[in-house]
Amino acid sequence: MEVDVVPEEISQQQSLARVLRDWILVIAVALGAAMLVRVFVLQQFYISGPSMESTLFQDNRVLVNKMSYKLHPIHRGDVVVFDRVTTSGGVVAHDDLIKRVIGVASDSVEIKGCKVIVNGAEVAEPYLDPAQTAITNLTERCRVVDMPKVVVPAGQLFVMGDNRPESFDSRSFGTIPKNLVVGRAFAIVWPLSRIGGL
């Protein structure tokens, strides 16, 4: 025995299909937008080492603006994430590091008695941990007590971690190419107790 589908049932089926199609479209657009934002605009990074203490601690999460340096140049004092490429035994490795920009192209950078001097003037560094800057043993305070003057080449940056005794940075590996910068870290988003700008 055949059962005819009445127009009301057809209408309900079409309505359900439309709602389902609309939800799939909304979810696809939202996922696509989220991916575009992550790839081109904002990305969250996880801090995994002590090199930026006491500005950033291990397990902190920061937001990085990837568009920032398409709109303006990199400034001294900016906290940046960059891709550090290393080769060991023929294996190429990529590490995302986070450091503070100390010198930009054509700047002269030197260290005398743990004091950072850029273009002949001592840099005020209020972001350094006061307990650390009070240490009298200079090697314990900053690891590299004195560094001869270097001039930052065009297209390069001189970067350092805020935790000077624990940071592996331009004092060890030299300047970094500006084009390896992923973006500017501008906010701590985790843990909740540390939410704020950088």
Secondary structure, DSSP 8 states (H G I E B T S, - for coil): ------HHHHHHHHHHHHHHHHHHHHHHHHHHHHHHHHHHTEEEEE--SSTTTTTS-TT-EEEEESSHHHHS---TT-EEEEEEEEEETTEEEEEEEEEEEEE-TT-EEEEETTEEEETTEE---TTS-HHHHT-SSHHHHHS---EEEEE--TTEEEEE-SSTTT--SHHHH--EEGGGEEEEEEEEEESGGG-EE-
